[in-house]
């Protein structure tokens, strides 16, 4: 069984398709890891050649999650 190689760049120009991507992260008291998760998502958009956004949906955090987002 062969596994197809993973492509890091889209096969078609993302700009030509007009495709935009939203990454939505639920959040509740995630101050310890939130910045790293946001950075990882932003890096994935950039490396994939995508135009997009990272949306953090906070559900009433009582720590610094909102300020970090």
mmCIF file as Biopython writes it, N, C-alpha, C and O atoms, coordinates in Angstrom:
data_model
#
loop_
_atom_site.group_PDB
_atom_site.id
_atom_site.type_symbol
_atom_site.label_atom_id
_atom_site.label_alt_id
_atom_site.label_comp_id
_atom_site.label_asym_id
_atom_site.label_entity_id
_atom_site.label_seq_id
_atom_site.pdbx_PDB_ins_code
_atom_site.Cartn_x
_atom_site.Cartn_y
_atom_site.Cartn_z
_atom_site.occupancy
_atom_site.B_iso_or_equiv
_atom_site.auth_seq_id
_atom_site.auth_asym_id
_atom_site.pdbx_PDB_model_num
ATOM 1   N N  . UNK A ? 1  ? 0.838   -1.172 0.000  1.0 0.0 1  A 1 
ATOM 2   C CA . UNK A ? 1  ? 0.000   0.000  0.000  1.0 0.0 1  A 1 
ATOM 3   C C  . UNK A ? 1  ? 0.880   1.231  0.000  1.0 0.0 1  A 1 
ATOM 4   O O  . UNK A ? 1  ? 1.771   1.357  0.840  1.0 0.0 1  A 1 
ATOM 5   N N  . UNK A ? 2  ? 0.641   2.148  -0.939 1.0 0.0 2  A 1 
ATOM 6   C CA . UNK A ? 2  ? 1.404   3.383  -1.004 1.0 0.0 2  A 1 
ATOM 7   C C  . UNK A ? 2  ? 0.578   4.532  -0.462 1.0 0.0 2  A 1 
ATOM 8   O O  . UNK A ? 2  ? -0.633  4.610  -0.665 1.0 0.0 2  A 1 
ATOM 9   N N  . UNK A ? 3  ? 1.260   5.408  0.223  1.0 0.0 3  A 1 
ATOM 10  C CA . UNK A ? 3  ? 0.607   6.608  0.746  1.0 0.0 3  A 1 
ATOM 11  C C  . UNK A ? 3  ? 1.019   7.778  -0.125 1.0 0.0 3  A 1 
ATOM 12  O O  . UNK A ? 3  ? 2.208   7.997  -0.358 1.0 0.0 3  A 1 
ATOM 13  N N  . UNK A ? 4  ? 0.044   8.528  -0.605 1.0 0.0 4  A 1 
ATOM 14  C CA . UNK A ? 4  ? 0.334   9.674  -1.460 1.0 0.0 4  A 1 
ATOM 15  C C  . UNK A ? 4  ? 1.086   10.730 -0.665 1.0 0.0 4  A 1 
ATOM 16  O O  . UNK A ? 4  ? 0.796   10.940 0.513  1.0 0.0 4  A 1 
ATOM 17  N N  . UNK A ? 5  ? 2.049   11.398 -1.293 1.0 0.0 5  A 1 
ATOM 18  C CA . UNK A ? 5  ? 2.784   12.445 -0.583 1.0 0.0 5  A 1 
ATOM 19  C C  . UNK A ? 5  ? 1.858   13.597 -0.219 1.0 0.0 5  A 1 
ATOM 20  O O  . UNK A ? 5  ? 0.920   13.914 -0.951 1.0 0.0 5  A 1 
ATOM 21  N N  . UNK A ? 6  ? 2.130   14.207 0.903  1.0 0.0 6  A 1 
ATOM 22  C CA . UNK A ? 6  ? 1.329   15.344 1.348  1.0 0.0 6  A 1 
ATOM 23  C C  . UNK A ? 6  ? 1.837   16.591 0.653  1.0 0.0 6  A 1 
ATOM 24  O O  . UNK A ? 6  ? 3.034   16.880 0.661  1.0 0.0 6  A 1 
ATOM 25  N N  . UNK A ? 7  ? 0.926   17.317 0.059  1.0 0.0 7  A 1 
ATOM 26  C CA . UNK A ? 7  ? 1.290   18.552 -0.620 1.0 0.0 7  A 1 
ATOM 27  C C  . UNK A ? 7  ? 1.211   19.711 0.358  1.0 0.0 7  A 1 
ATOM 28  O O  . UNK A ? 7  ? 0.229   19.840 1.088  1.0 0.0 7  A 1 
ATOM 29  N N  . UNK A ? 8  ? 2.241   20.562 0.380  1.0 0.0 8  A 1 
ATOM 30  C CA . UNK A ? 8  ? 2.223   21.719 1.259  1.0 0.0 8  A 1 
ATOM 31  C C  . UNK A ? 8  ? 1.701   22.957 0.550  1.0 0.0 8  A 1 
ATOM 32  O O  . UNK A ? 8  ? 1.366   23.947 1.200  1.0 0.0 8  A 1 
ATOM 33  N N  . UNK A ? 9  ? 1.627   22.915 -0.753 1.0 0.0 9  A 1 
ATOM 34  C CA . UNK A ? 9  ? 1.097   24.029 -1.535 1.0 0.0 9  A 1 
ATOM 35  C C  . UNK A ? 9  ? -0.117  23.544 -2.316 1.0 0.0 9  A 1 
ATOM 36  O O  . UNK A ? 9  ? -0.124  22.414 -2.805 1.0 0.0 9  A 1 
ATOM 37  N N  . UNK A ? 10 ? -1.140  24.379 -2.441 1.0 0.0 10 A 1 
ATOM 38  C CA . UNK A ? 10 ? -2.300  23.974 -3.222 1.0 0.0 10 A 1 
ATOM 39  C C  . UNK A ? 10 ? -1.914  23.741 -4.675 1.0 0.0 10 A 1 
ATOM 40  O O  . UNK A ? 10 ? -1.016  24.402 -5.199 1.0 0.0 10 A 1 
ATOM 41  N N  . UNK A ? 11 ? -2.595  22.797 -5.327 1.0 0.0 11 A 1 
ATOM 42  C CA . UNK A ? 11 ? -2.265  22.484 -6.710 1.0 0.0 11 A 1 
ATOM 43  C C  . UNK A ? 11 ? -2.718  23.572 -7.662 1.0 0.0 11 A 1 
ATOM 44  O O  . UNK A ? 11 ? -2.091  23.780 -8.701 1.0 0.0 11 A 1 
ATOM 45  N N  . UNK A ? 12 ? -3.797  24.272 -7.329 1.0 0.0 12 A 1 
ATOM 46  C CA . UNK A ? 12 ? -4.247  25.395 -8.139 1.0 0.0 12 A 1 
ATOM 47  C C  . UNK A ? 12 ? -3.980  26.675 -7.373 1.0 0.0 12 A 1 
ATOM 48  O O  . UNK A ? 12 ? -3.902  26.668 -6.144 1.0 0.0 12 A 1 
ATOM 49  N N  . UNK A ? 13 ? -3.842  27.755 -8.088 1.0 0.0 13 A 1 
ATOM 50  C CA . UNK A ? 13 ? -3.627  29.039 -7.442 1.0 0.0 13 A 1 
ATOM 51  C C  . UNK A ? 13 ? -4.838  29.398 -6.591 1.0 0.0 13 A 1 
ATOM 52  O O  . UNK A ? 13 ? -5.952  29.505 -7.104 1.0 0.0 13 A 1 
ATOM 53  N N  . UNK A ? 14 ? -4.624  29.580 -5.302 1.0 0.0 14 A 1 
ATOM 54  C CA . UNK A ? 14 ? -5.714  29.942 -4.407 1.0 0.0 14 A 1 
ATOM 55  C C  . UNK A ? 14 ? -6.256  31.310 -4.791 1.0 0.0 14 A 1 
ATOM 56  O O  . UNK A ? 14 ? -7.464  31.540 -4.732 1.0 0.0 14 A 1 
ATOM 57  N N  . UNK A ? 15 ? -5.364  32.223 -5.185 1.0 0.0 15 A 1 
ATOM 58  C CA . UNK A ? 15 ? -5.806  33.550 -5.587 1.0 0.0 15 A 1 
ATOM 59  C C  . UNK A ? 15 ? -6.747  33.468 -6.779 1.0 0.0 15 A 1 
ATOM 60  O O  . UNK A ? 15 ? -7.697  34.246 -6.867 1.0 0.0 15 A 1 
ATOM 61  N N  . UNK A ? 16 ? -6.502  32.546 -7.691 1.0 0.0 16 A 1 
ATOM 62  C CA . UNK A ? 16 ? -7.344  32.410 -8.879 1.0 0.0 16 A 1 
ATOM 63  C C  . UNK A ? 16 ? -8.733  31.887 -8.527 1.0 0.0 16 A 1 
ATOM 64  O O  . UNK A ? 16 ? -9.696  32.183 -9.234 1.0 0.0 16 A 1 
ATOM 65  N N  . UNK A ? 17 ? -8.852  31.128 -7.464 1.0 0.0 17 A 1 
ATOM 66  C CA . UNK A ? 17 ? -10.150 30.569 -7.089 1.0 0.0 17 A 1 
ATOM 67  C C  . UNK A ? 17 ? -10.953 31.529 -6.225 1.0 0.0 17 A 1 
ATOM 68  O O  . UNK A ? 17 ? -12.170 31.390 -6.109 1.0 0.0 17 A 1 
ATOM 69  N N  . UNK A ? 18 ? -10.283 32.499 -5.618 1.0 0.0 18 A 1 
ATOM 70  C CA . UNK A ? 18 ? -10.970 33.417 -4.722 1.0 0.0 18 A 1 
ATOM 71  C C  . UNK A ? 18 ? -11.330 32.780 -3.392 1.0 0.0 18 A 1 
ATOM 72  O O  . UNK A ? 18 ? -12.101 33.350 -2.621 1.0 0.0 18 A 1 
ATOM 73  N N  . UNK A ? 19 ? -10.786 31.614 -3.116 1.0 0.0 19 A 1 
ATOM 74  C CA . UNK A ? 19 ? -11.087 30.872 -1.902 1.0 0.0 19 A 1 
ATOM 75  C C  . UNK A ? 19 ? -10.498 31.577 -0.682 1.0 0.0 19 A 1 
ATOM 76  O O  . UNK A ? 19 ? -9.332  31.973 -0.681 1.0 0.0 19 A 1 
ATOM 77  N N  . UNK A ? 20 ? -11.312 31.726 0.343  1.0 0.0 20 A 1 
ATOM 78  C CA . UNK A ? 20 ? -10.846 32.242 1.624  1.0 0.0 20 A 1 
ATOM 79  C C  . UNK A ? 20 ? -11.193 31.212 2.685  1.0 0.0 20 A 1 
ATOM 80  O O  . UNK A ? 20 ? -12.224 30.544 2.606  1.0 0.0 20 A 1 
ATOM 81  N N  . UNK A ? 21 ? -10.329 31.092 3.671  1.0 0.0 21 A 1 
ATOM 82  C CA . UNK A ? 21 ? -10.487 30.054 4.684  1.0 0.0 21 A 1 
ATOM 83  C C  . UNK A ? 21 ? -10.608 30.691 6.062  1.0 0.0 21 A 1 
ATOM 84  O O  . UNK A ? 21 ? -9.855  31.606 6.394  1.0 0.0 21 A 1 
ATOM 85  N N  . UNK A ? 22 ? -11.542 30.214 6.857  1.0 0.0 22 A 1 
ATOM 86  C CA . UNK A ? 22 ? -11.677 30.645 8.251  1.0 0.0 22 A 1 
ATOM 87  C C  . UNK A ? 22 ? -11.349 29.464 9.148  1.0 0.0 22 A 1 
ATOM 88  O O  . UNK A ? 22 ? -11.899 28.375 8.988  1.0 0.0 22 A 1 
ATOM 89  N N  . UNK A ? 23 ? -10.459 29.691 10.081 1.0 0.0 23 A 1 
ATOM 90  C CA . UNK A ? 23 ? -10.141 28.690 11.095 1.0 0.0 23 A 1 
ATOM 91  C C  . UNK A ? 23 ? -10.791 29.183 12.384 1.0 0.0 23 A 1 
ATOM 92  O O  . UNK A ? 23 ? -10.460 30.261 12.877 1.0 0.0 23 A 1 
ATOM 93  N N  . UNK A ? 24 ? -11.709 28.398 12.924 1.0 0.0 24 A 1 
ATOM 94  C CA . UNK A ? 24 ? -12.451 28.793 14.119 1.0 0.0 24 A 1 
ATOM 95  C C  . UNK A ? 24 ? -11.997 27.936 15.289 1.0 0.0 24 A 1 
ATOM 96  O O  . UNK A ? 24 ? -12.029 26.706 15.232 1.0 0.0 24 A 1 
ATOM 97  N N  . UNK A ? 25 ? -11.574 28.616 16.353 1.0 0.0 25 A 1 
ATOM 98  C CA . UNK A ? 25 ? -11.098 27.920 17.555 1.0 0.0 25 A 1 
ATOM 99  C C  . UNK A ? 25 ? -12.021 28.233 18.728 1.0 0.0 25 A 1 
ATOM 100 O O  . UNK A ? 25 ? -12.142 29.393 19.121 1.0 0.0 25 A 1 
ATOM 101 N N  . UNK A ? 26 ? -12.664 27.229 19.287 1.0 0.0 26 A 1 
ATOM 102 C CA . UNK A ? 26 ? -13.419 27.472 20.519 1.0 0.0 26 A 1 
ATOM 103 C C  . UNK A ? 26 ? -12.433 27.696 21.663 1.0 0.0 26 A 1 
ATOM 104 O O  . UNK A ? 26 ? -11.337 27.136 21.662 1.0 0.0 26 A 1 
ATOM 105 N N  . UNK A ? 27 ? -12.820 28.507 22.627 1.0 0.0 27 A 1 
ATOM 106 C CA . UNK A ? 27 ? -11.882 28.865 23.687 1.0 0.0 27 A 1 
ATOM 107 C C  . UNK A ? 27 ? -12.611 29.017 25.014 1.0 0.0 27 A 1 
ATOM 108 O O  . UNK A ? 27 ? -13.645 29.681 25.085 1.0 0.0 27 A 1 
ATOM 109 N N  . UNK A ? 28 ? -12.080 28.410 26.055 1.0 0.0 28 A 1 
ATOM 110 C CA . UNK A ? 28 ? -12.542 28.621 27.421 1.0 0.0 28 A 1 
ATOM 111 C C  . UNK A ? 28 ? -11.339 28.426 28.340 1.0 0.0 28 A 1 
ATOM 112 O O  . UNK A ? 28 ? -10.914 27.300 28.597 1.0 0.0 28 A 1 
ATOM 113 N N  . UNK A ? 29 ? -10.808 29.524 28.822 1.0 0.0 29 A 1 
ATOM 114 C CA . UNK A ? 29 ? -9.657  29.517 29.722 1.0 0.0 29 A 1 
ATOM 115 C C  . UNK A ? 29 ? -8.458  28.771 29.118 1.0 0.0 29 A 1 
ATOM 116 O O  . UNK A ? 29 ? -7.957  27.800 29.686 1.0 0.0 29 A 1 
ATOM 117 N N  . UNK A ? 30 ? -8.024  29.244 27.972 1.0 0.0 30 A 1 
ATOM 118 C CA . UNK A ? 30 ? -6.919  28.615 27.238 1.0 0.0 30 A 1 
ATOM 119 C C  . UNK A ? 30 ? -5.672  29.499 27.193 1.0 0.0 30 A 1 
ATOM 120 O O  . UNK A ? 30 ? -4.893  29.403 26.244 1.0 0.0 30 A 1 
ATOM 121 N N  . UNK A ? 31 ? -5.465  30.351 28.187 1.0 0.0 31 A 1 
ATOM 122 C CA . UNK A ? 31 ? -4.369  31.313 28.168 1.0 0.0 31 A 1 
ATOM 123 C C  . UNK A ? 31 ? -2.995  30.650 27.990 1.0 0.0 31 A 1 
ATOM 124 O O  . UNK A ? 31 ? -2.111  31.228 27.357 1.0 0.0 31 A 1 
ATOM 125 N N  . UNK A ? 32 ? -2.813  29.470 28.530 1.0 0.0 32 A 1 
ATOM 126 C CA . UNK A ? 32 ? -1.506  28.804 28.448 1.0 0.0 32 A 1 
ATOM 127 C C  . UNK A ? 32 ? -1.130  28.400 27.033 1.0 0.0 32 A 1 
ATOM 128 O O  . UNK A ? 32 ? 0.055   28.394 26.696 1.0 0.0 32 A 1 
ATOM 129 N N  . UNK A ? 33 ? -2.104  28.062 26.192 1.0 0.0 33 A 1 
ATOM 130 C CA . UNK A ? 33 ? -1.792  27.516 24.873 1.0 0.0 33 A 1 
ATOM 131 C C  . UNK A ? 33 ? -2.352  28.328 23.704 1.0 0.0 33 A 1 
ATOM 132 O O  . UNK A ? 33 ? -2.022  28.045 22.552 1.0 0.0 33 A 1 
ATOM 133 N N  . UNK A ? 34 ? -3.179  29.315 23.970 1.0 0.0 34 A 1 
ATOM 134 C CA . UNK A ? 34 ? -3.890  30.014 22.901 1.0 0.0 34 A 1 
ATOM 135 C C  . UNK A ? 34 ? -2.959  30.710 21.917 1.0 0.0 34 A 1 
ATOM 136 O O  . UNK A ? 34 ? -3.153  30.582 20.708 1.0 0.0 34 A 1 
ATOM 137 N N  . UNK A ? 35 ? -1.972  31.432 22.385 1.0 0.0 35 A 1 
ATOM 138 C CA . UNK A ? 35 ? -1.066  32.151 21.473 1.0 0.0 35 A 1 
ATOM 139 C C  . UNK A ? 35 ? -0.377  31.189 20.515 1.0 0.0 35 A 1 
ATOM 140 O O  . UNK A ? 35 ? -0.263  31.471 19.322 1.0 0.0 35 A 1 
ATOM 141 N N  . UNK A ? 36 ? 0.079   30.069 21.027 1.0 0.0 36 A 1 
ATOM 142 C CA . UNK A ? 36 ? 0.749   29.068 20.183 1.0 0.0 36 A 1 
ATOM 143 C C  . UNK A ? 36 ? -0.208  28.493 19.144 1.0 0.0 36 A 1 
ATOM 144 O O  . UNK A ? 36 ? 0.180   28.279 17.996 1.0 0.0 36 A 1 
ATOM 145 N N  . UNK A ? 37 ? -1.449  28.242 19.536 1.0 0.0 37 A 1 
ATOM 146 C CA . UNK A ? 37 ? -2.449  27.710 18.592 1.0 0.0 37 A 1 
ATOM 147 C C  . UNK A ? 37 ? -2.769  28.716 17.499 1.0 0.0 37 A 1 
ATOM 148 O O  . UNK A ? 37 ? -2.894  28.344 16.332 1.0 0.0 37 A 1 
ATOM 149 N N  . UNK A ? 38 ? -2.903  29.973 17.860 1.0 0.0 38 A 1 
ATOM 150 C CA . UNK A ? 38 ? -3.178  31.016 16.866 1.0 0.0 38 A 1 
ATOM 151 C C  . UNK A ? 38 ? -2.008  31.130 15.896 1.0 0.0 38 A 1 
ATOM 152 O O  . UNK A ? 38 ? -2.209  31.204 14.684 1.0 0.0 38 A 1 
ATOM 153 N N  . UNK A ? 39 ? -0.788  31.146 16.424 1.0 0.0 39 A 1 
ATOM 154 C CA . UNK A ? 39 ? 0.401   31.230 15.560 1.0 0.0 39 A 1 
ATOM 155 C C  . UNK A ? 39 ? 0.496   30.036 14.615 1.0 0.0 39 A 1 
ATOM 156 O O  . UNK A ? 39 ? 0.849   30.196 13.446 1.0 0.0 39 A 1 
ATOM 157 N N  . UNK A ? 40 ? 0.188   28.858 15.107 1.0 0.0 40 A 1 
ATOM 158 C CA . UNK A ? 40 ? 0.222   27.654 14.269 1.0 0.0 40 A 1 
ATOM 159 C C  . UNK A ? 40 ? -0.806  27.753 13.154 1.0 0.0 40 A 1 
ATOM 160 O O  . UNK A ? 40 ? -0.514  27.393 12.014 1.0 0.0 40 A 1 
ATOM 161 N N  . UNK A ? 41 ? -1.998  28.233 13.462 1.0 0.0 41 A 1 
ATOM 162 C CA . UNK A ? 41 ? -3.043  28.387 12.450 1.0 0.0 41 A 1 
ATOM 163 C C  . UNK A ? 41 ? -2.642  29.427 11.406 1.0 0.0 41 A 1 
ATOM 164 O O  . UNK A ? 41 ? -2.843  29.214 10.210 1.0 0.0 41 A 1 
ATOM 165 N N  . UNK A ? 42 ? -2.078  30.549 11.850 1.0 0.0 42 A 1 
ATOM 166 C CA . UNK A ? 42 ? -1.627  31.585 10.919 1.0 0.0 42 A 1 
ATOM 167 C C  . UNK A ? 42 ? -0.520  31.055 10.013 1.0 0.0 42 A 1 
ATOM 168 O O  . UNK A ? 42 ? -0.501  31.347 8.817  1.0 0.0 42 A 1 
ATOM 169 N N  . UNK A ? 43 ? 0.387   30.291 10.570 1.0 0.0 43 A 1 
ATOM 170 C CA . UNK A ? 43 ? 1.473   29.698 9.793  1.0 0.0 43 A 1 
ATOM 171 C C  . UNK A ? 43 ? 0.919   28.721 8.754  1.0 0.0 43 A 1 
ATOM 172 O O  . UNK A ? 43 ? 1.403   28.686 7.622  1.0 0.0 43 A 1 
ATOM 173 N N  . UNK A ? 44 ? -0.069  27.944 9.119  1.0 0.0 44 A 1 
ATOM 174 C CA . UNK A ? 44 ? -0.674  26.993 8.182  1.0 0.0 44 A 1 
ATOM 175 C C  . UNK A ? 44 ? -1.330  27.733 7.016  1.0 0.0 44 A 1 
ATOM 176 O O  . UNK A ? 44 ? -1.221  27.296 5.870  1.0 0.0 44 A 1 
ATOM 177 N N  . UNK A ? 45 ? -2.004  28.836 7.293  1.0 0.0 45 A 1 
ATOM 178 C CA . UNK A ? 45 ? -2.594  29.635 6.225  1.0 0.0 45 A 1 
ATOM 179 C C  . UNK A ? 45 ? -1.510  30.139 5.273  1.0 0.0 45 A 1 
ATOM 180 O O  . UNK A ? 45 ? -1.635  30.031 4.054  1.0 0.0 45 A 1 
ATOM 181 N N  . UNK A ? 46 ? -0.455  30.686 5.848  1.0 0.0 46 A 1 
ATOM 182 C CA . UNK A ? 46 ? 0.630   31.236 5.041  1.0 0.0 46 A 1 
ATOM 183 C C  . UNK A ? 46 ? 1.328   30.167 4.215  1.0 0.0 46 A 1 
ATOM 184 O O  . UNK A ? 46 ? 1.545   30.346 3.016  1.0 0.0 46 A 1 
ATOM 185 N N  . UNK A ? 47 ? 1.676   29.067 4.845  1.0 0.0 47 A 1 
ATOM 186 C CA . UNK A ? 47 ? 2.381   27.999 4.143  1.0 0.0 47 A 1 
ATOM 187 C C  . UNK A ? 47 ? 1.512   27.355 3.069  1.0 0.0 47 A 1 
ATOM 188 O O  . UNK A ? 47 ? 2.022   26.887 2.050  1.0 0.0 47 A 1 
ATOM 189 N N  . UNK A ? 48 ? 0.208   27.332 3.294  1.0 0.0 48 A 1 
ATOM 190 C CA . UNK A ? 48 ? -0.710  26.761 2.322  1.0 0.0 48 A 1 
ATOM 191 C C  . UNK A ? 48 ? -1.063  27.718 1.201  1.0 0.0 48 A 1 
ATOM 192 O O  . UNK A ? 48 ? -1.705  27.329 0.226  1.0 0.0 48 A 1 
ATOM 193 N N  . UNK A ? 49 ? -0.641  28.981 1.336  1.0 0.0 49 A 1 
ATOM 194 C CA . UNK A ? 49 ? -0.948  29.974 0.320  1.0 0.0 49 A 1 
ATOM 195 C C  . UNK A ? 49 ? -2.392  30.440 0.365  1.0 0.0 49 A 1 
ATOM 196 O O  . UNK A ? 49 ? -2.930  30.904 -0.641 1.0 0.0 49 A 1 
ATOM 197 N N  . UNK A ? 50 ? -3.018  30.320 1.522  1.0 0.0 50 A 1 
ATOM 198 C CA . UNK A ? 50 ? -4.427  30.682 1.652  1.0 0.0 50 A 1 
ATOM 199 C C  . UNK A ? 50 ? -4.599  32.097 2.180  1.0 0.0 50 A 1 
ATOM 200 O O  . UNK A ? 50 ? -3.798  32.575 2.982  1.0 0.0 50 A 1 
ATOM 201 N N  . UNK A ? 51 ? -5.644  32.753 1.725  1.0 0.0 51 A 1 
ATOM 202 C CA . UNK A ? 51 ? -6.101  33.989 2.327  1.0 0.0 51 A 1 
ATOM 203 C C  . UNK A ? 51 ? -7.146  33.575 3.343  1.0 0.0 51 A 1 
ATOM 204 O O  . UNK A ? 51 ? -8.034  32.781 3.034  1.0 0.0 51 A 1 
ATOM 205 N N  . UNK A ? 52 ? -7.047  34.102 4.545  1.0 0.0 52 A 1 
ATOM 206 C CA . UNK A ? 52 ? -8.014  33.674 5.532  1.0 0.0 52 A 1 
ATOM 207 C C  . UNK A ? 52 ? -7.880  34.396 6.845  1.0 0.0 52 A 1 
ATOM 208 O O  . UNK A ? 52 ? -7.185  35.404 6.965  1.0 0.0 52 A 1 
ATOM 209 N N  . UNK A ? 53 ? -8.568  33.848 7.831  1.0 0.0 53 A 1 
ATOM 210 C CA . UNK A ? 53 ? -8.618  34.450 9.153  1.0 0.0 53 A 1 
ATOM 211 C C  . UNK A ? 53 ? -8.620  33.365 10.212 1.0 0.0 53 A 1 
ATOM 212 O O  . UNK A ? 53 ? -8.975  32.214 9.959  1.0 0.0 53 A 1 
ATOM 213 N N  . UNK A ? 54 ? -8.212  33.767 11.406 1.0 0.0 54 A 1 
ATOM 214 C CA . UNK A ? 54 ? -8.302  32.889 12.564 1.0 0.0 54 A 1 
ATOM 215 C C  . UNK A ? 54 ? -9.300  33.548 13.513 1.0 0.0 54 A 1 
ATOM 216 O O  . UNK A ? 54 ? -9.089  34.677 13.955 1.0 0.0 54 A 1 
ATOM 217 N N  . UNK A ? 55 ? -10.374 32.849 13.822 1.0 0.0 55 A 1 
ATOM 218 C CA . UNK A ? 55 ? -11.429 33.372 14.688 1.0 0.0 55 A 1 
ATOM 219 C C  . UNK A ? 55 ? -11.386 32.600 16.002 1.0 0.0 55 A 1 
ATOM 220 O O  . UNK A ? 55 ? -11.456 31.371 16.013 1.0 0.0 55 A 1 
ATOM 221 N N  . UNK A ? 56 ? -11.271 33.335 17.109 1.0 0.0 56 A 1 
ATOM 222 C CA . UNK A ? 56 ? -11.297 32.705 18.423 1.0 0.0 56 A 1 
ATOM 223 C C  . UNK A ? 56 ? -12.664 32.991 19.030 1.0 0.0 56 A 1 
ATOM 224 O O  . UNK A ? 56 ? -13.024 34.147 19.251 1.0 0.0 56 A 1 
ATOM 225 N N  . UNK A ? 57 ? -13.413 31.943 19.294 1.0 0.0 57 A 1 
ATOM 226 C CA . UNK A ? 57 ? -14.754 32.069 19.867 1.0 0.0 57 A 1 
ATOM 227 C C  . UNK A ? 57 ? -14.675 31.772 21.358 1.0 0.0 57 A 1 
ATOM 228 O O  . UNK A ? 57 ? -14.666 30.614 21.777 1.0 0.0 57 A 1 
ATOM 229 N N  . UNK A ? 58 ? -14.618 32.837 22.149 1.0 0.0 58 A 1 
ATOM 230 C CA . UNK A ? 58 ? -14.483 32.678 23.593 1.0 0.0 58 A 1 
ATOM 231 C C  . UNK A ? 58 ? -15.853 32.453 24.237 1.0 0.0 58 A 1 
ATOM 232 O O  . UNK A ? 58 ? -16.850 33.059 23.845 1.0 0.0 58 A 1 
ATOM 233 N N  . UNK A ? 59 ? -15.874 31.574 25.226 1.0 0.0 59 A 1 
ATOM 234 C CA . UNK A ? 59 ? -17.121 31.201 25.878 1.0 0.0 59 A 1 
ATOM 235 C C  . UNK A ? 59 ? -17.108 31.612 27.362 1.0 0.0 59 A 1 
ATOM 236 O O  . UNK A ? 59 ? -17.509 30.845 28.237 1.0 0.0 59 A 1 
ATOM 237 N N  . UNK A ? 60 ? -16.635 32.846 27.621 1.0 0.0 60 A 1 
ATOM 238 C CA . UNK A ? 60 ? -16.659 33.340 28.987 1.0 0.0 60 A 1 
ATOM 239 C C  . UNK A ? 60 ? -15.411 33.046 29.793 1.0 0.0 60 A 1 
ATOM 240 O O  . UNK A ? 60 ? -15.499 32.796 30.995 1.0 0.0 60 A 1 
ATOM 241 N N  . UNK A ? 61 ? -14.259 33.072 29.159 1.0 0.0 61 A 1 
ATOM 242 C CA . UNK A ? 61 ? -13.011 32.799 29.867 1.0 0.0 61 A 1 
ATOM 243 C C  . UNK A ? 61 ? -12.816 33.783 31.029 1.0 0.0 61 A 1 
ATOM 244 O O  . UNK A ? 61 ? -13.183 34.955 30.946 1.0 0.0 61 A 1 
ATOM 245 N N  . UNK A ? 62 ? -12.230 33.268 32.103 1.0 0.0 62 A 1 
ATOM 246 C CA . UNK A ? 62 ? -11.934 34.109 33.272 1.0 0.0 62 A 1 
ATOM 247 C C  . UNK A ? 62 ? -10.431 34.329 33.421 1.0 0.0 62 A 1 
ATOM 248 O O  . UNK A ? 62 ? -9.990  34.951 34.387 1.0 0.0 62 A 1 
ATOM 249 N N  . UNK A ? 63 ? -9.651  33.828 32.482 1.0 0.0 63 A 1 
ATOM 250 C CA . UNK A ? 63 ? -8.213  34.059 32.506 1.0 0.0 63 A 1 
ATOM 251 C C  . UNK A ? 63 ? -7.877  35.112 31.434 1.0 0.0 63 A 1 
ATOM 252 O O  . UNK A ? 63 ? -8.753  35.887 31.053 1.0 0.0 63 A 1 
ATOM 253 N N  . UNK A ? 64 ? -6.674  35.155 30.958 1.0 0.0 64 A 1 
ATOM 254 C CA . UNK A ? 64 ? -6.233  36.171 29.986 1.0 0.0 64 A 1 
ATOM 255 C C  . UNK A ? 64 ? -6.499  35.779 28.541 1.0 0.0 64 A 1 
ATOM 256 O O  . UNK A ? 64 ? -5.942  36.394 27.632 1.0 0.0 64 A 1 
ATOM 257 N N  . UNK A ? 65 ? -7.325  34.783 28.303 1.0 0.0 65 A 1 
ATOM 258 C CA . UNK A ? 65 ? -7.578  34.312 26.935 1.0 0.0 65 A 1 
ATOM 259 C C  . UNK A ? 65 ? -8.066  35.420 26.002 1.0 0.0 65 A 1 
ATOM 260 O O  . UNK A ? 65 ? -7.599  35.522 24.867 1.0 0.0 65 A 1 
ATOM 261 N N  . UNK A ? 66 ? -8.989  36.240 26.464 1.0 0.0 66 A 1 
ATOM 262 C CA . UNK A ? 66 ? -9.553  37.295 25.623 1.0 0.0 66 A 1 
ATOM 263 C C  . UNK A ? 66 ? -8.472  38.293 25.230 1.0 0.0 66 A 1 
ATOM 264 O O  . UNK A ? 66 ? -8.410  38.703 24.071 1.0 0.0 66 A 1 
ATOM 265 N N  . UNK A ? 67 ? -7.629  38.689 26.161 1.0 0.0 67 A 1 
ATOM 266 C CA . UNK A ? 67 ? -6.553  39.629 25.861 1.0 0.0 67 A 1 
ATOM 267 C C  . UNK A ? 67 ? -5.555  39.032 24.877 1.0 0.0 67 A 1 
ATOM 268 O O  . UNK A ? 67 ? -5.044  39.740 24.009 1.0 0.0 67 A 1 
ATOM 269 N N  . UNK A ? 68 ? -5.277  37.762 24.999 1.0 0.0 68 A 1 
ATOM 270 C CA . UNK A ? 68 ? -4.326  37.085 24.094 1.0 0.0 68 A 1 
ATOM 271 C C  . UNK A ? 68 ? -4.903  37.014 22.685 1.0 0.0 68 A 1 
ATOM 272 O O  . UNK A ? 68 ? -4.209  37.263 21.699 1.0 0.0 68 A 1 
ATOM 273 N N  . UNK A ? 69 ? -6.179  36.670 22.610 1.0 0.0 69 A 1 
ATOM 274 C CA . UNK A ? 69 ? -6.823  36.564 21.291 1.0 0.0 69 A 1 
ATOM 275 C C  . UNK A ? 69 ? -6.844  37.913 20.606 1.0 0.0 69 A 1 
ATOM 276 O O  . UNK A ? 69 ? -7.345  38.030 19.487 1.0 0.0 69 A 1 
#
